[in-house]
Amino acid sequence: MTQAKLAEKVGTPASYVNKLIKREEGVVNNTFVKMLEALGYDIELHYVKREEK
């Protein structure tokens, strides 16, 4: 899926989707990750594709 099509599906400008993908910190805020690590937490993200009806 193109960034433009994804942006259209979520109702945001394509330039914003591109900015999120390209930025150095990534999609998850780096400071938030560091705070959780300092508190002794590991972060696990699991993405599961939904079955289309």
BELKAVEN-V772996 format. One line per field, one symbol per residue. phi: phi as a letter, one per 20 degrees, with the letter a starting at -180 (. if undefined). burial: b if it has 9 or more other C-alpha atoms within 8 Angstrom, else e. A space follows every 50 residues. Layout:
BEGIN
phi: ???
burial: ???
END
This chain:
BEGIN
phi: .fffffgffemcfgfffffffefffnfeffffffffffendedcdcdcff efe
burial: eebbbbbbeeeebbebbbebeeeeebeeeeeebeebbeeeeeeeeeeeee eee
END
